[in-house]
């Protein structure tokens, strides 16, 4: 019997704003609905980060919590080893900033980050960026729009080794949003110029619950090609469609199947 796929949830007691810990549950559930054993391993404040996880998840947090989490994770040998070997990783809001080169907090203190994403964040000034976001993906493996809720005050500038995850739609096309706050409508970041396995975003929701294709992209990079998704019996067709991907019919094309007794 193969070992279960391990989704490592990092420090949810300080990086758990807006239910971001739910992203780990989404990944484990989508594995289970494909007949793949998955588990969520929660790493608390006093626990060491394992290096052998299959997918890693970081959520958002307030400034003080973010600094504490960054100080804790920056020196984590287990996390560094996991990132160095290319473990798929999702980092939301504060998590995105923590995995960057550095971020500056409101009092002007510049905090060194983990450094796996080539980006830096500084206070934006003015009102916080709050509201619904719809963005068109800019990385391979995603086609339909990404959506979520943003609430942050930072401006995140990408360096040459990071690529944006998406571009926020113009307001005339529906809900817009600030994205990274740089005025070019870019949202999030992906390591290795868009080819890497570290994905950062400002989208809450949780983002993987609202964007199942992004969840499956991370899982594919962790375990390879995914078998068809088997949704529980009795789930409405509209929900089943959304749980797979956007806008396709139930059946072979989507890889969605009904499963009895779930």
Secondary structure, 3 states (H helix, E strand, C coil): CCCCEEEEEECCCCCCECCCCHHHHHHHHHHHCCCCCEEEEEECCCCCCCCCCCEEEECECCHHHHHHHHHHHHCCHHHHHHHHCCCEEEEECHHHHHCCCEEECCCCCEEECCCCCCEEEEECCCCCEEEEEEEEECCCCCCCCEEEEEEECEEEEECCCCECCEEECCHHHCCCCCCCCCCCCEECEECHHHCCCEEEECCECCHHHHCHHHHHHHHHHHHCCCCCEEEECCCCHHHHHHHHCCCCCCECCCCEEEECCC
